[in-house]
Amino acid sequence: MYLLTIKKLSTEKHVIKSVDVAREMNYSRASVHKMLRSLKSLNYIEQERYSTIKLTASGSRIATSCLKKYKLIEENLSPLIKMPEGYVLGICNLIELM
């Protein structure tokens, strides 16, 4: 979800900060900060302390792959099952783990 959010924000804004991610996801800034550290350690994002966030090449690939899967599942399940937006992302996560 974080990578997808960062990817979305990067198309809408030129500069992305952790507070932007927190607002978009409706998460606490502390929670977002902790996850961004994890994403940075996995080399999915680049971020200097108190600086802007950018997806790395590998982070962008993962976000793009997840987005394709999300859209495919959403297109195929939406006509069959009425569900809130967040449920589709949860289903994508479950399928990814399988």
Biopython code that builds the backbone (N, CA, C, O; Angstrom):
import numpy as np
from Bio.PDB.StructureBuilder import StructureBuilder

atoms = [
    (1, "MET", "N", (0.816, -1.186, 0.000)),
    (1, "MET", "CA", (0.000, 0.000, 0.000)),
    (1, "MET", "C", (0.869, 1.263, 0.000)),
    (1, "MET", "O", (0.549, 2.247, -0.667)),
    (2, "TYR", "N", (1.944, 1.222, 0.739)),
    (2, "TYR", "CA", (2.808, 2.399, 0.818)),
    (2, "TYR", "C", (3.423, 2.709, -0.545)),
    (2, "TYR", "O", (3.425, 3.861, -0.978)),
    (3, "LEU", "N", (3.938, 1.697, -1.213)),
    (3, "LEU", "CA", (4.551, 1.932, -2.520)),
    (3, "LEU", "C", (3.532, 2.446, -3.522)),
    (3, "LEU", "O", (3.836, 3.333, -4.319)),
    (4, "LEU", "N", (2.327, 1.897, -3.486)),
    (4, "LEU", "CA", (1.270, 2.376, -4.380)),
    (4, "LEU", "C", (0.912, 3.828, -4.069)),
    (4, "LEU", "O", (0.696, 4.626, -4.981)),
    (5, "THR", "N", (0.850, 4.162, -2.803)),
    (5, "THR", "CA", (0.536, 5.532, -2.402)),
    (5, "THR", "C", (1.626, 6.493, -2.848)),
    (5, "THR", "O", (1.336, 7.576, -3.356)),
    (6, "ILE", "N", (2.879, 6.099, -2.660)),
    (6, "ILE", "CA", (3.992, 6.956, -3.083)),
    (6, "ILE", "C", (3.969, 7.125, -4.599)),
    (6, "ILE", "O", (4.195, 8.223, -5.107)),
    (7, "LYS", "N", (3.698, 6.049, -5.313)),
    (7, "LYS", "CA", (3.616, 6.122, -6.778)),
    (7, "LYS", "C", (2.492, 7.071, -7.203)),
    (7, "LYS", "O", (2.673, 7.899, -8.097)),
    (8, "LYS", "N", (1.341, 6.945, -6.560)),
    (8, "LYS", "CA", (0.204, 7.819, -6.877)),
    (8, "LYS", "C", (0.555, 9.283, -6.602)),
    (8, "LYS", "O", (0.316, 10.157, -7.435)),
    (9, "LEU", "N", (1.118, 9.533, -5.438)),
    (9, "LEU", "CA", (1.473, 10.907, -5.078)),
    (9, "LEU", "C", (2.531, 11.476, -6.023)),
    (9, "LEU", "O", (2.526, 12.673, -6.312)),
    (10, "SER", "N", (3.430, 10.628, -6.499)),
    (10, "SER", "CA", (4.482, 11.122, -7.396)),
    (10, "SER", "C", (3.924, 11.559, -8.739)),
    (10, "SER", "O", (4.544, 12.370, -9.427)),
    (11, "THR", "N", (2.767, 11.039, -9.124)),
    (11, "THR", "CA", (2.149, 11.500, -10.365)),
    (11, "THR", "C", (1.360, 12.791, -10.134)),
    (11, "THR", "O", (1.139, 13.568, -11.063)),
    (12, "GLU", "N", (0.941, 13.008, -8.894)),
    (12, "GLU", "CA", (0.150, 14.200, -8.564)),
    (12, "GLU", "C", (1.006, 15.374, -8.100)),
    (12, "GLU", "O", (0.664, 16.531, -8.341)),
    (13, "LYS", "N", (2.116, 15.072, -7.437)),
    (13, "LYS", "CA", (2.960, 16.112, -6.847)),
    (13, "LYS", "C", (4.400, 15.891, -7.282)),
    (13, "LYS", "O", (4.823, 14.768, -7.555)),
    (14, "HIS", "N", (5.127, 16.968, -7.337)),
    (14, "HIS", "CA", (6.538, 16.860, -7.706)),
    (14, "HIS", "C", (7.396, 16.466, -6.499)),
    (14, "HIS", "O", (8.384, 15.745, -6.636)),
    (15, "VAL", "N", (7.011, 16.941, -5.340)),
    (15, "VAL", "CA", (7.764, 16.681, -4.111)),
    (15, "VAL", "C", (6.861, 15.928, -3.136)),
    (15, "VAL", "O", (5.750, 16.368, -2.843)),
    (16, "ILE", "N", (7.346, 14.794, -2.638)),
    (16, "ILE", "CA", (6.566, 13.986, -1.701)),
    (16, "ILE", "C", (7.331, 13.911, -0.383)),
    (16, "ILE", "O", (8.525, 13.613, -0.356)),
    (17, "LYS", "N", (6.627, 14.183, 0.693)),
    (17, "LYS", "CA", (7.205, 14.071, 2.031)),
    (17, "LYS", "C", (6.386, 13.053, 2.823)),
    (17, "LYS", "O", (5.283, 12.681, 2.423)),
    (18, "SER", "N", (6.932, 12.619, 3.930)),
    (18, "SER", "CA", (6.255, 11.603, 4.730)),
    (18, "SER", "C", (4.884, 12.071, 5.212)),
    (18, "SER", "O", (3.960, 11.268, 5.335)),
    (19, "VAL", "N", (4.752, 13.362, 5.482)),
    (19, "VAL", "CA", (3.460, 13.887, 5.928)),
    (19, "VAL", "C", (2.410, 13.736, 4.826)),
    (19, "VAL", "O", (1.232, 13.536, 5.123)),
    (20, "ASP", "N", (2.824, 13.829, 3.557)),
    (20, "ASP", "CA", (1.897, 13.631, 2.439)),
    (20, "ASP", "C", (1.387, 12.193, 2.406)),
    (20, "ASP", "O", (0.206, 11.944, 2.164)),
    (21, "VAL", "N", (2.291, 11.261, 2.652)),
    (21, "VAL", "CA", (1.915, 9.846, 2.683)),
    (21, "VAL", "C", (0.962, 9.591, 3.847)),
    (21, "VAL", "O", (-0.040, 8.893, 3.692)),
    (22, "ALA", "N", (1.271, 10.151, 5.002)),
    (22, "ALA", "CA", (0.422, 9.978, 6.190)),
    (22, "ALA", "C", (-0.982, 10.518, 5.941)),
    (22, "ALA", "O", (-1.970, 9.873, 6.293)),
    (23, "ARG", "N", (-1.070, 11.692, 5.339)),
    (23, "ARG", "CA", (-2.395, 12.275, 5.043)),
    (23, "ARG", "C", (-3.168, 11.422, 4.052)),
    (23, "ARG", "O", (-4.351, 11.146, 4.248)),
    (24, "GLU", "N", (-2.499, 11.008, 2.994)),
    (24, "GLU", "CA", (-3.156, 10.235, 1.939)),
    (24, "GLU", "C", (-3.685, 8.900, 2.464)),
    (24, "GLU", "O", (-4.771, 8.466, 2.081)),
    (25, "MET", "N", (-2.914, 8.251, 3.340)),
    (25, "MET", "CA", (-3.295, 6.942, 3.847)),
    (25, "MET", "C", (-4.110, 7.028, 5.132)),
    (25, "MET", "O", (-4.664, 6.033, 5.598)),
    (26, "ASN", "N", (-4.173, 8.227, 5.695)),
    (26, "ASN", "CA", (-4.858, 8.435, 6.965)),
    (26, "ASN", "C", (-4.219, 7.614, 8.094)),
    (26, "ASN", "O", (-4.905, 7.017, 8.924)),
    (27, "TYR", "N", (-2.892, 7.609, 8.091)),
    (27, "TYR", "CA", (-2.106, 6.934, 9.116)),
    (27, "TYR", "C", (-1.365, 7.995, 9.926)),
    (27, "TYR", "O", (-1.217, 9.136, 9.488)),
    (28, "SER", "N", (-0.906, 7.605, 11.103)),
    (28, "SER", "CA", (-0.125, 8.537, 11.914)),
    (28, "SER", "C", (1.242, 8.759, 11.259)),
    (28, "SER", "O", (1.756, 7.893, 10.552)),
    (29, "ARG", "N", (1.808, 9.923, 11.508)),
    (29, "ARG", "CA", (3.131, 10.216, 10.946)),
    (29, "ARG", "C", (4.183, 9.263, 11.509)),
    (29, "ARG", "O", (5.124, 8.889, 10.809)),
    (30, "ALA", "N", (4.025, 8.875, 12.762)),
    (30, "ALA", "CA", (4.983, 7.944, 13.374)),
    (30, "ALA", "C", (4.939, 6.587, 12.679)),
    (30, "ALA", "O", (5.981, 5.983, 12.422)),
    (31, "SER", "N", (3.744, 6.112, 12.377)),
    (31, "SER", "CA", (3.585, 4.834, 11.692)),
    (31, "SER", "C", (4.198, 4.886, 10.295)),
    (31, "SER", "O", (4.881, 3.953, 9.873)),
    (32, "VAL", "N", (3.950, 5.969, 9.594)),
    (32, "VAL", "CA", (4.495, 6.135, 8.248)),
    (32, "VAL", "C", (6.012, 6.217, 8.305)),
    (32, "VAL", "O", (6.697, 5.608, 7.483)),
    (33, "HIS", "N", (6.538, 6.955, 9.257)),
    (33, "HIS", "CA", (7.989, 7.091, 9.408)),
    (33, "HIS", "C", (8.644, 5.724, 9.605)),
    (33, "HIS", "O", (9.682, 5.431, 9.011)),
    (34, "LYS", "N", (8.033, 4.905, 10.432)),
    (34, "LYS", "CA", (8.576, 3.571, 10.708)),
    (34, "LYS", "C", (8.584, 2.717, 9.435)),
    (34, "LYS", "O", (9.572, 2.043, 9.145)),
    (35, "MET", "N", (7.488, 2.747, 8.682)),
    (35, "MET", "CA", (7.420, 1.950, 7.461)),
    (35, "MET", "C", (8.382, 2.474, 6.399)),
    (35, "MET", "O", (8.987, 1.691, 5.667)),
    (36, "LEU", "N", (8.525, 3.786, 6.315)),
    (36, "LEU", "CA", (9.455, 4.349, 5.335)),
    (36, "LEU", "C", (10.891, 3.914, 5.626)),
    (36, "LEU", "O", (11.671, 3.677, 4.704)),
    (37, "ARG", "N", (11.232, 3.810, 6.901)),
    (37, "ARG", "CA", (12.566, 3.289, 7.251)),
    (37, "ARG", "C", (12.736, 1.871, 6.730)),
    (37, "ARG", "O", (13.791, 1.521, 6.201)),
    (38, "SER", "N", (11.686, 1.046, 6.882)),
    (38, "SER", "CA", (11.743, -0.332, 6.387)),
    (38, "SER", "C", (11.869, -0.367, 4.870)),
    (38, "SER", "O", (12.664, -1.132, 4.324)),
    (39, "LEU", "N", (11.081, 0.466, 4.189)),
    (39, "LEU", "CA", (11.144, 0.506, 2.723)),
    (39, "LEU", "C", (12.507, 0.984, 2.237)),
    (39, "LEU", "O", (13.008, 0.525, 1.210)),
    (40, "LYS", "N", (13.097, 1.906, 2.983)),
    (40, "LYS", "CA", (14.432, 2.390, 2.629)),
    (40, "LYS", "C", (15.471, 1.287, 2.819)),
    (40, "LYS", "O", (16.370, 1.130, 1.992)),
    (41, "SER", "N", (15.352, 0.532, 3.893)),
    (41, "SER", "CA", (16.310, -0.551, 4.144)),
    (41, "SER", "C", (16.197, -1.659, 3.098)),
    (41, "SER", "O", (17.164, -2.377, 2.844)),
    (42, "LEU", "N", (15.011, -1.797, 2.491)),
    (42, "LEU", "CA", (14.809, -2.778, 1.420)),
    (42, "LEU", "C", (15.175, -2.216, 0.044)),
    (42, "LEU", "O", (15.051, -2.899, -0.972)),
    (43, "ASN", "N", (15.626, -0.960, 0.032)),
    (43, "ASN", "CA", (16.008, -0.257, -1.189)),
    (43, "ASN", "C", (14.824, -0.043, -2.143)),
    (43, "ASN", "O", (14.989, -0.092, -3.362)),
    (44, "TYR", "N", (13.640, 0.192, -1.584)),
    (44, "TYR", "CA", (12.457, 0.480, -2.391)),
    (44, "TYR", "C", (12.227, 1.985, -2.532)),
    (44, "TYR", "O", (11.577, 2.438, -3.474)),
    (45, "ILE", "N", (12.765, 2.747, -1.589)),
    (45, "ILE", "CA", (12.653, 4.209, -1.663)),
    (45, "ILE", "C", (14.002, 4.832, -1.324)),
    (45, "ILE", "O", (14.875, 4.203, -0.726)),
    (46, "GLU", "N", (14.136, 6.088, -1.727)),
    (46, "GLU", "CA", (15.269, 6.911, -1.323)),
    (46, "GLU", "C", (14.713, 8.066, -0.517)),
    (46, "GLU", "O", (13.752, 8.718, -0.925)),
    (47, "GLN", "N", (15.320, 8.311, 0.624)),
    (47, "GLN", "CA", (14.901, 9.435, 1.454)),
    (47, "GLN", "C", (16.014, 9.776, 2.421)),
    (47, "GLN", "O", (16.485, 8.936, 3.188)),
    (48, "GLU", "N", (16.414, 11.013, 2.363)),
    (48, "GLU", "CA", (17.342, 11.520, 3.358)),
    (48, "GLU", "C", (16.506, 12.029, 4.524)),
    (48, "GLU", "O", (15.308, 12.264, 4.371)),
    (49, "ARG", "N", (17.110, 12.194, 5.652)),
    (49, "ARG", "CA", (16.385, 12.653, 6.829)),
    (49, "ARG", "C", (15.686, 13.981, 6.544)),
    (49, "ARG", "O", (16.307, 14.926, 6.059)),
    (50, "TYR", "N", (14.404, 14.042, 6.844)),
    (50, "TYR", "CA", (13.565, 15.228, 6.637)),
    (50, "TYR", "C", (13.551, 15.691, 5.174)),
    (50, "TYR", "O", (13.437, 16.883, 4.888)),
    (51, "SER", "N", (13.666, 14.739, 4.271)),
    (51, "SER", "CA", (13.720, 15.095, 2.865)),
    (51, "SER", "C", (12.606, 14.430, 2.067)),
    (51, "SER", "O", (11.754, 13.735, 2.621)),
    (52, "THR", "N", (12.628, 14.654, 0.778)),
    (52, "THR", "CA", (11.593, 14.101, -0.096)),
    (52, "THR", "C", (11.785, 12.603, -0.284)),
    (52, "THR", "O", (12.866, 12.055, -0.071)),
    (53, "ILE", "N", (10.697, 11.969, -0.690)),
    (53, "ILE", "CA", (10.677, 10.515, -0.894)),
    (53, "ILE", "C", (10.618, 10.251, -2.389)),
    (53, "ILE", "O", (9.848, 10.880, -3.114)),
    (54, "LYS", "N", (11.436, 9.316, -2.838)),
    (54, "LYS", "CA", (11.418, 8.899, -4.245)),
    (54, "LYS", "C", (11.480, 7.381, -4.290)),
    (54, "LYS", "O", (12.197, 6.754, -3.510)),
    (55, "LEU", "N", (10.725, 6.799, -5.209)),
    (55, "LEU", "CA", (10.809, 5.360, -5.426)),
    (55, "LEU", "C", (12.113, 5.041, -6.141)),
    (55, "LEU", "O", (12.526, 5.771, -7.042)),
    (56, "THR", "N", (12.756, 3.959, -5.745)),
    (56, "THR", "CA", (13.915, 3.478, -6.495)),
    (56, "THR", "C", (13.382, 2.685, -7.686)),
    (56, "THR", "O", (12.173, 2.498, -7.818)),
    (57, "ALA", "N", (14.268, 2.228, -8.537)),
    (57, "ALA", "CA", (13.851, 1.427, -9.699)),
    (57, "ALA", "C", (13.132, 0.161, -9.234)),
    (57, "ALA", "O", (12.103, -0.207, -9.802)),
    (58, "SER", "N", (13.658, -0.504, -8.215)),
    (58, "SER", "CA", (13.007, -1.729, -7.730)),
    (58, "SER", "C", (11.682, -1.415, -7.050)),
    (58, "SER", "O", (10.725, -2.176, -7.192)),
    (59, "GLY", "N", (11.608, -0.318, -6.320)),
    (59, "GLY", "CA", (10.355, 0.084, -5.690)),
    (59, "GLY", "C", (9.296, 0.417, -6.724)),
    (59, "GLY", "O", (8.124, 0.081, -6.556)),
    (60, "SER", "N", (9.711, 1.073, -7.787)),
    (60, "SER", "CA", (8.789, 1.418, -8.861)),
    (60, "SER", "C", (8.280, 0.166, -9.570)),
    (60, "SER", "O", (7.098, 0.076, -9.902)),
    (61, "ARG", "N", (9.170, -0.799, -9.801)),
    (61, "ARG", "CA", (8.760, -2.073, -10.438)),
    (61, "ARG", "C", (7.722, -2.797, -9.588)),
    (61, "ARG", "O", (6.722, -3.291, -10.108)),
    (62, "ILE", "N", (7.960, -2.859, -8.293)),
    (62, "ILE", "CA", (7.025, -3.541, -7.397)),
    (62, "ILE", "C", (5.687, -2.812, -7.370)),
    (62, "ILE", "O", (4.637, -3.450, -7.440)),
    (63, "ALA", "N", (5.711, -1.491, -7.271)),
    (63, "ALA", "CA", (4.473, -0.712, -7.248)),
    (63, "ALA", "C", (3.695, -0.909, -8.550)),
    (63, "ALA", "O", (2.476, -1.076, -8.522)),
    (64, "THR", "N", (4.388, -0.891, -9.685)),
    (64, "THR", "CA", (3.734, -1.089, -10.982)),
    (64, "THR", "C", (3.131, -2.478, -11.083)),
    (64, "THR", "O", (2.016, -2.639, -11.579)),
    (65, "SER", "N", (3.862, -3.482, -10.616)),
    (65, "SER", "CA", (3.361, -4.861, -10.631)),
    (65, "SER", "C", (2.118, -4.995, -9.755)),
    (65, "SER", "O", (1.133, -5.611, -10.161)),
    (66, "CYS", "N", (2.164, -4.426, -8.568)),
    (66, "CYS", "CA", (1.015, -4.479, -7.657)),
    (66, "CYS", "C", (-0.185, -3.745, -8.250)),
    (66, "CYS", "O", (-1.322, -4.199, -8.120)),
    (67, "LEU", "N", (0.068, -2.618, -8.895)),
    (67, "LEU", "CA", (-1.017, -1.843, -9.493)),
    (67, "LEU", "C", (-1.695, -2.625, -10.617)),
    (67, "LEU", "O", (-2.920, -2.598, -10.739)),
    (68, "LYS", "N", (-0.908, -3.321, -11.437)),
    (68, "LYS", "CA", (-1.475, -4.147, -12.509)),
    (68, "LYS", "C", (-2.354, -5.252, -11.930)),
    (68, "LYS", "O", (-3.454, -5.501, -12.423)),
    (69, "LYS", "N", (-1.865, -5.909, -10.884)),
    (69, "LYS", "CA", (-2.641, -6.976, -10.243)),
    (69, "LYS", "C", (-3.910, -6.421, -9.611)),
    (69, "LYS", "O", (-4.983, -7.017, -9.706)),
    (70, "TYR", "N", (-3.767, -5.276, -8.968)),
    (70, "TYR", "CA", (-4.919, -4.625, -8.334)),
    (70, "TYR", "C", (-6.000, -4.335, -9.371)),
    (70, "TYR", "O", (-7.171, -4.648, -9.160)),
    (71, "LYS", "N", (-5.604, -3.740, -10.484)),
    (71, "LYS", "CA", (-6.574, -3.396, -11.526)),
    (71, "LYS", "C", (-7.213, -4.640, -12.127)),
    (71, "LYS", "O", (-8.413, -4.648, -12.402)),
    (72, "LEU", "N", (-6.428, -5.684, -12.333)),
    (72, "LEU", "CA", (-6.962, -6.930, -12.888)),
    (72, "LEU", "C", (-8.000, -7.548, -11.957)),
    (72, "LEU", "O", (-9.073, -7.959, -12.399)),
    (73, "ILE", "N", (-7.679, -7.612, -10.682)),
    (73, "ILE", "CA", (-8.613, -8.179, -9.708)),
    (73, "ILE", "C", (-9.848, -7.295, -9.581)),
    (73, "ILE", "O", (-10.971, -7.795, -9.533)),
    (74, "GLU", "N", (-9.641, -5.993, -9.528)),
    (74, "GLU", "CA", (-10.760, -5.072, -9.396)),
    (74, "GLU", "C", (-11.709, -5.186, -10.592)),
    (74, "GLU", "O", (-12.927, -5.222, -10.421)),
    (75, "GLU", "N", (-11.151, -5.242, -11.787)),
    (75, "GLU", "CA", (-11.974, -5.342, -12.997)),
    (75, "GLU", "C", (-12.771, -6.644, -13.039)),
    (75, "GLU", "O", (-13.902, -6.667, -13.523)),
    (76, "ASN", "N", (-12.184, -7.722, -12.534)),
    (76, "ASN", "CA", (-12.845, -9.025, -12.601)),
    (76, "ASN", "C", (-13.786, -9.296, -11.438)),
    (76, "ASN", "O", (-14.772, -10.017, -11.591)),
    (77, "LEU", "N", (-13.486, -8.721, -10.273)),
    (77, "LEU", "CA", (-14.330, -8.978, -9.108)),
    (77, "LEU", "C", (-15.436, -7.947, -8.919)),
    (77, "LEU", "O", (-16.514, -8.277, -8.423)),
    (78, "SER", "N", (-15.181, -6.714, -9.305)),
    (78, "SER", "CA", (-16.171, -5.651, -9.076)),
    (78, "SER", "C", (-17.547, -5.958, -9.656)),
    (78, "SER", "O", (-18.552, -5.687, -8.999)),
    (79, "PRO", "N", (-17.628, -6.517, -10.869)),
    (79, "PRO", "CA", (-18.963, -6.839, -11.386)),
    (79, "PRO", "C", (-19.658, -7.956, -10.609)),
    (79, "PRO", "O", (-20.885, -8.061, -10.629)),
    (80, "LEU", "N", (-18.886, -8.776, -9.936)),
    (80, "LEU", "CA", (-19.442, -9.937, -9.235)),
    (80, "LEU", "C", (-19.766, -9.654, -7.775)),
    (80, "LEU", "O", (-20.760, -10.147, -7.242)),
    (81, "ILE", "N", (-18.917, -8.856, -7.134)),
    (81, "ILE", "CA", (-19.039, -8.631, -5.694)),
    (81, "ILE", "C", (-18.940, -7.135, -5.406)),
    (81, "ILE", "O", (-18.004, -6.472, -5.853)),
    (82, "LYS", "N", (-19.898, -6.614, -4.667)),
    (82, "LYS", "CA", (-19.822, -5.228, -4.218)),
    (82, "LYS", "C", (-18.987, -5.192, -2.938)),
    (82, "LYS", "O", (-19.320, -5.845, -1.949)),
    (83, "MET", "N", (-17.901, -4.422, -2.970)),
    (83, "MET", "CA", (-17.069, -4.326, -1.778)),
    (83, "MET", "C", (-16.380, -2.970, -1.737)),
    (83, "MET", "O", (-16.134, -2.353, -2.773)),
    (84, "PRO", "N", (-16.074, -2.520, -0.540)),
    (84, "PRO", "CA", (-15.371, -1.237, -0.406)),
    (84, "PRO", "C", (-14.003, -1.295, -1.071)),
    (84, "PRO", "O", (-13.436, -2.371, -1.261)),
    (85, "GLU", "N", (-13.481, -0.128, -1.421)),
    (85, "GLU", "CA", (-12.214, -0.026, -2.146)),
    (85, "GLU", "C", (-11.063, -0.754, -1.446)),
    (85, "GLU", "O", (-10.279, -1.439, -2.103)),
    (86, "GLY", "N", (-10.954, -0.617, -0.146)),
    (86, "GLY", "CA", (-9.857, -1.234, 0.595)),
    (86, "GLY", "C", (-9.852, -2.749, 0.545)),
    (86, "GLY", "O", (-8.802, -3.368, 0.715)),
    (87, "TYR", "N", (-10.994, -3.349, 0.318)),
    (87, "TYR", "CA", (-11.073, -4.800, 0.271)),
    (87, "TYR", "C", (-10.338, -5.351, -0.933)),
    (87, "TYR", "O", (-9.713, -6.408, -0.843)),
    (88, "VAL", "N", (-10.400, -4.661, -2.054)),
    (88, "VAL", "CA", (-9.710, -5.130, -3.251)),
    (88, "VAL", "C", (-8.212, -5.168, -2.990)),
    (88, "VAL", "O", (-7.541, -6.125, -3.377)),
    (89, "LEU", "N", (-7.688, -4.153, -2.349)),
    (89, "LEU", "CA", (-6.271, -4.129, -2.026)),
    (89, "LEU", "C", (-5.915, -5.261, -1.069)),
    (89, "LEU", "O", (-4.857, -5.876, -1.204)),
    (90, "GLY", "N", (-6.785, -5.540, -0.105)),
    (90, "GLY", "CA", (-6.558, -6.661, 0.811)),
    (90, "GLY", "C", (-6.527, -7.993, 0.085)),
    (90, "GLY", "O", (-5.704, -8.855, 0.391)),
    (91, "ILE", "N", (-7.420, -8.161, -0.873)),
    (91, "ILE", "CA", (-7.442, -9.390, -1.676)),
    (91, "ILE", "C", (-6.160, -9.505, -2.489)),
    (91, "ILE", "O", (-5.587, -10.589, -2.600)),
    (92, "CYS", "N", (-5.711, -8.396, -3.056)),
    (92, "CYS", "CA", (-4.442, -8.389, -3.796)),
    (92, "CYS", "C", (-3.290, -8.833, -2.899)),
    (92, "CYS", "O", (-2.442, -9.623, -3.313)),
    (93, "ASN", "N", (-3.265, -8.328, -1.685)),
    (93, "ASN", "CA", (-2.212, -8.703, -0.741)),
    (93, "ASN", "C", (-2.250, -10.194, -0.431)),
    (93, "ASN", "O", (-1.205, -10.841, -0.368)),
    (94, "LEU", "N", (-3.443, -10.740, -0.239)),
    (94, "LEU", "CA", (-3.567, -12.175, 0.040)),
    (94, "LEU", "C", (-3.094, -13.019, -1.131)),
    (94, "LEU", "O", (-2.388, -14.010, -0.946)),
    (95, "ILE", "N", (-3.478, -12.629, -2.322)),
    (95, "ILE", "CA", (-3.058, -13.373, -3.513)),
    (95, "ILE", "C", (-1.542, -13.286, -3.672)),
    (95, "ILE", "O", (-0.892, -14.266, -4.035)),
    (96, "GLU", "N", (-0.993, -12.125, -3.403)),
    (96, "GLU", "CA", (0.467, -11.947, -3.501)),
    (96, "GLU", "C", (1.199, -12.873, -2.534)),
    (96, "GLU", "O", (2.258, -13.405, -2.868)),
    (97, "LEU", "N", (0.643, -13.069, -1.342)),
    (97, "LEU", "CA", (1.273, -13.945, -0.355)),
    (97, "LEU", "C", (1.190, -15.419, -0.751)),
    (97, "LEU", "O", (2.048, -16.221, -0.382)),
    (98, "MET", "N", (0.162, -15.758, -1.497)),
    (98, "MET", "CA", (0.010, -17.155, -1.944)),
    (98, "MET", "C", (1.084, -17.480, -2.954)),
    (98, "MET", "O", (1.139, -18.602, -3.458)),
]
sb = StructureBuilder()
sb.init_structure("model")
sb.init_model(0)
sb.init_chain("A")
sb.init_seg("    ")
for serial, (resi, resn, name, xyz) in enumerate(atoms, 1):
    if name == "N":
        sb.init_residue(resn, " ", resi, " ")
    sb.init_atom(name, np.array(xyz, "f"), 0.0, 1.0, " ", f" {name:<3s}", serial, name[0])
structure = sb.get_structure()
